[in-house]
Amino acid sequence: MAESSSTRGTGLAAPRPEVLATMTDRHVLAMVAASDAPMSRAEVAERTGLSKPAVSAAAARLHERGILHEVGVREGRRGGVATLFALNPDHGRSVAVVIQNDRITVQARDLRGSIRATGETAVMPGSTSTDIVSATNSLIAESAHAFDAPLLAAAVSIADPVDTTSADPVVLPRSVFPAAAIRPASDLALSDALRLVVDNDVNWATLGEYREGRLRECDDFVYVYAGQGIGAGLFLNGRLFRGHRGLAGEIGYLRDGTVSGGDITEQLAEAGLGSADVYGIDLVKARAALSPDPLSDIAAVSADVLGLAIANLSIIINPRAIAFGGPLSVFPAFTAVIEERLNSLSIDPPELVTSDATPLLGAGLEAHRLALDEAGVPDSSGAVQHDV
């Protein structure tokens, strides 16, 4: 058999037809998915450099699989009619599940990334892990009923660290978060998800900040969350750093400098943001103490404690920026003192920005990215992959 002119002398075999078809499908799908408007076969061929017959064959295959759908026609200049294609938003859904100490939220997106359903319920004081699981599964069921499409991917956020090997929560000493007692992969009604990832809320907020926040595409920053708990997400060299078992960034447990002393969470509580008998920050007390401008004595001491912790973290990590988020970040005078402490104590002070990124944002964006990947849409955004 004679060699083809394209492979003669190269020592390489020509790609099999099915491989070529798959490659063509991915090119076509990537182009259509990235477009804000429906596209014709001719437009796809022109922009990708593929032949019109190859694009037509790929469009037919993708339409048969339900990933692309026809959305209308466009009349050509010479009276011809071009069929327009777009990514089929109903081909599949992604779900973000966020379990926090005071509420549970479940949000579903279609394959185009549009939010199609959001459900939320409050977590009552004293709720057990069984209550948490039951309430979450009810919201998941309601979400599936509101937007009935195959579940391609799900991302779950909980308020405690997640073991990087098992995807189970790591229950910390004195944890006040009831979600720590559940096992999302087995307890939640997400067994039909083709892809499932679990992480803690601060890491998800960090990822949301990177993708759509003020520090978008900043490859070296620390997200500091200050709320009922104190924690940090470490985004270093373009990816989340989680540590050996997912415990990196637990700055609420940093010590006060003495062998017998408490950690900074206890220091903040003793300063007036909490109480001695309950571990964690009392948000009612905190809002009352941090609201006045000029700062109260409680707020000033609290800013010193938190500012020192952030400064020490910045000395170790040397990030380009600090994103300050959570309920305690919304008080300008308090944040200004923290920034002053950071600038005066750091050897290379990072930029400090307030962040409104949430765990729901980060988990929702990642679940959608995974759903696109599962559907075969190439990731051309350069988004950081979540690799728990």
N, C-alpha and C positions, 0 to 999 in steps of 0.2 A: 504494500500500500504506500502511495506517495505521501511524503510529509507535506503539511500545509506550509505555505510561504511564511505564515506568521510565527511558526514555532521551529522552522528548520534551523538547526545549528544552535539553538538555545538550550537544549537539554530539558526544556520544560514542556509538560503536557498541557494541551489546551483545556481550559476549564470545562467541566461537564455542563450540559445544557441546563440542568436544574440549579446548578450553582450560579450560572449567569442570570437565570430568571430571578433567583433570590436577591442577588446583588442589584438587579434592575428594580425589583419591587421596593427595596429599601431606599434607593435613590428617589424614586417617584414618591414614595410615602413621605420621606423627609421633606421634599420640596412642597408638597401639598399641605402637610401639617404646619410648616413654617409660615405659610401664606395667610394673611388676614382675610383674603377674598377667595372665593372659589376659582379654580383654574381649569382651563381646557387642556386637552392632550397636547395640542400644538404649543401652548405656553410652557407646559412642563418640558416638552422636548427642546424648546429653544433655550430654556434656562439651565437645563441639565446637560445639554450636548448629546443626549441620547437620540436615537432615531425615532421617528414618529411611529413606525410599526412596533418597536420595542416598548414604547410608552403605552400604546394602545393595548398591547397584550398584558402589560403589568397592571394597567388600570382595570382591565377586565378581571384579572385574578383577584385584585384587592377588593373590587366591588363584590365579587362572588363570596369572598370571606367576610364581607360586611364591615370592613375597616374604612373603605371609602363609599360614599353614596352620591348619587346624582342629585343636584340641587337646582337644575334649570338648564336653560339653553341661552346662547348668545348668537345673534345674527351677525354673520361676517360681512365684510365690505362688498363681496361679490355675490351676496345672496345666500351664502352657505350658512349652515347652522352648526354651532359647536356645543357639544354637551359639556356642562360644567361639573367638576367634581370637588368635593371637600371631605375632610376627615369626618367620619360619622361619630357625632358626640355620644350617641346611644350604644355604641359598640361595647362599651364597658364603663365601669365606674371605679373610682378610688375613694377610700374612706379614711378620714382622720378621727381618731378617738383620743380625747384628752381627759384624763381623770385627775382632778385636782382636789385639794382638801375641802373646798366649799362647793364645787360644782363639777358636773360631767357634761362634756360637749361631744357630739358626733356630727361630722360634716361630710357630705358626699359631693364629689365633683364628677363631671362627665369627662369624656376623653379629650375634649377641647380645653379642659381646666375650669369651666364655668361651675360655680357652686349651684347645686341643684336641690340640696336639702340640708338644713341645719336644725338640730334638736339639742335642747339643754335642760338639765334638771339640777336642782340644788341638792347638795349632800347635807343631810341633817346631822347635827352634833350627836355623837354616839353611834353613828352608822357602823355596822360591822362589814367585814369583807364580803359576806354573803349579800348584804344590802347593796354594796357597791357593784358587785357582779350583776345582780338582778337588774338594777337601774340601768347599767351600761348596756346590757343585752336588750333591754326594752327599747332603748334609743337606737341601737343598731337595727333592730327589726323595723322600727318606724321609718328609719332612713331607707331601708331596702324597699319598703312599701311605697314610699314617696317617689323613689327613683329606681325602678326595677330594671336593672341591667346587670350583666355578669360582673362579679367582684374581681377585678384584676389585681388590686393591691390595697393594702391597709397599713397605716402607721399608727402606733399606739404610744401615747405619752403618759407617763406616770410621774409622781412627785418624789421618787427616790431613785438612787443610782440603779443602773441595770448592768448585770454581769455580762461582759462582752462575749463570753463563751456559751452561756446557757440562755441568754435573753430573759432571765428571771430577775426580779428585784433583789437588790442587796439591802437587807433591813439594817439600818444604821442604829446605833445606840440612841435611845430616847426619841426615836422617830415619832412624829405626831401625824404622819400621813397614813390613813387607812389603806390606801392603794398598795402599800408595801406588802400586804398579806396575800395579794392575788397573784396568779400566774397568767398573764394576758394570753399567751399562746394557747393555753389549754382551757382557761376559764371563760374566755369571751367567745361569742358566736361569730367567729371569723374563720372557721375551718375551710370555708369555700374560697377564701382569698388565695390567689395564685402566688402572691408575694406578701409577706408580713414582716414588718420590722418593729422593734420595741426599743424605746430609749427614754431618758428622763427629760423632764420639762425644760430644764435650763439648756440642755444640748439642742433641743428642738427650737427654742427661741433663738439660740445662737445661729443655727442654720437659717432661720427666717431672716435674721439681721443680715447675714451674708448675701442672701439671694435677693431680698427686696427692701432692706433697711438703709439707713444712712451710711453704713459701712459696706455697702454692696461691692462685692469683688475685692474687698480688702483681705489679703491673704494672711495677715498676722494681727489678731486682735483678741481681746478677752471680753466676754460678755459677763457682767456682774449682775446677778439677780438679788434684789433685796426686798424680801416680803416676809411671810411668816417664817420662812427659812432663808438662809443666806448661802448662795452658791455661785459658781462661776463656770462658764463654758469656755474652753480653751481652743481657739481656732488658730492653728499654727501651721505655717508652710502650706496653706491652702487646704487644710483638712482638720476635722475635729480630732482632738487628742483626748482619749478617754482613760488612759492609764491601764495598768495590768488587769484590773477587774471592773473597770468602769467608774472608779472612785476619784478620778482626777477632778480637781476644781471644787472640792468640798471645803471651801474656805470658812464656812461657819464653824468648823471644828479647829481652826487655827488657835494655838494657845496664846495666852496673854504675856508670855515671856518668863513666867515663873514655873517651877516644877509642880507646885501644888495648886496653882491658879486654874481658873476656868478657861473656856474658849470664848471667842468673840461674840457668839450668840448669847452666851450667859452674860457677858459684859454689857451688851446692848440692853438686855432685859434688866440688869441691875441699874443701868443708867436711867431707866424709866420707860423703856419701850416694851416691857413685859413684866412678869412676876416671877418670884423665886420658886413657886411650886409647879410651874408649867414651863417646859422647855420650848423655846421659840419666841417669836415676836408677836405681841398682841397688836393687831392692826388698828383696832379702835384707839388704843392708847397712843400708838405711833402717829396716827393722823392728827390727833389733838396736839401732840408735842411738836410735830414738825411743821405744822401749818403757819404759825406766827412768823412775821418778818418785821423786825429783826428776830433772830433765833432765840429760843428759850435756852436755858442752861442745859436742859435734857438733850435738846437737839445739838447743841455745840459739842457736848461730850460724845454723843453718838457719832457725830461727823468725824471727830478725832479718831475714834475706835475703828470705824469703817474705812476712813481715809488711810490710816496706817496699814491696815490689812491689804488694801488695794495697792498702795505704794510698794509694800514688800513683794507682792505678787508681780508687779511690773518690773522690779529689780531682777527677779529670777527669770521671768519670761522674756522681758524686753519687747513687748508688743508695740505695734505702731499706734494702736488706739485702744481705748476702753469704752465699751458700750454699757451704759448704766441703765438697767431696766427693773421692772417690778413696781409694786405699790409704793415703795419708799423713794422712788426716783422722780416723782412728779412734783416735788417741792423745790422750787428754784433756789431759795436761800440755802437750804440744806445741801443741795447738790453743789452750789458754788463753794461752800466751805470744804467739801470733799475734794473738789478740783484743786483748791488752794493747797490742801495737805499733800495731794498727789504731786503737784508741781514742786513743792518745797522739799519733799522727802525722796523723790526718785532721782536717779542719776541721769536718766534720759527720759524725761516726762512724756508719756504718751498723750495723744489728744483724747479728751473725754467728751463723749456725746451721750445724750439721753436717747434711749431706745424705746420704741413702742412695739417692737417685734414680740410676738406671742408664740407659745408652744403650738397653738392651732395653726398659725401661719406656716411655721417650719414643717410640721407633720403633714399638713395639707399639701404643700408644695412637693415634698418628697414622695408622698403616696401617689400623687399625679405623675411624677417623673417615672416611678416604678411601673405604673399602669401603661404609660406610653411605651416603655421598654418591653413590657410583656406583650403589647400589641404589635411590636416589631418596628416602632418608630425610632430611628436613630437619634441619640441625644447629641444635638449640635449646639447646645447652649453653653457647654463648658461647666455645667452645674456639678457641684461636689457630690459624689456618690456617698450614700449612707451605708456604711459597711460594718454594722454591728455584728 
